[in-house]
């Protein structure tokens, strides 16, 4: 009995050490899987998603400010947070559908054509798109306004991000989209003013961003499943050539359109 009583604490200590070992093992496995996920990410696509969100997401901060400007001071922060959260969730759902649908023949081609137009529009913006965003004086009215306006204005963002995610492994595309959005959210919400000032001071960044959209568009169009019957389109030279052609098209067309609009505005102002 005396020997057994001396052995019991040792069993307890062994049990505790086994529990700690299991906890350490599970913690190690969790870290290993996390490192494996980050190592397998297509970081080029992540960078493209962040750049796209910065360039095309500036409108989001403007919409949020316009929708919440008539709220009481104590509700503005909640309006911004809830509206932003709702807009983000809706955008993830839309992008997930877009990523899945891009496997349908001719949809990549159509998405590429739309991206070309988006890139040209980025270089030569049209009239103010925020004039229909009405301020709300109630919290949930403001949240609803933010979510609806963001859904309507985010089509370009959704198509562009889905196109960028196409470069990644099919099993990682949705995770890549979510990761890219999470990285860019603080930049959009809190750094939008700084980004807008930077773009105003260095317009060349807008040109680079528009060229990036054209590059993605060219790659999307040549990678459409409808082109599988032509093996030549699946070569690195064809993909690179289409990407370069898309980037050049956006920059040249955007430059010409911007010049025409500037000349037209000068004529009307006389």
Secondary structure, 3 states (H helix, E strand, C coil): CHHHHHHHHHHHHHHHHHHHHHHHHHHHHHHHHHHHHHHHCCHHHHHHHHHHHHHHCHHHHHHHHHHHCCCCHHHHHHHHHHHHHHHHHHHHHHHHHHHHHCCCCCHHHHHHHHHHHHHHHHHCCCCCCCCCCCCCCCHHHHHHHHHHHHHHHCHHHHHHHHHHHCCCCHHHHHHHHHHHHHHHHHHHHHHHHHHHHHHHHCCHHHHHHHHHHHHHHHHHHHCCHHHHHCHHHHCHHHHHHHHHHHHHHHHHHHHHHHHHHHHHHHHHHC
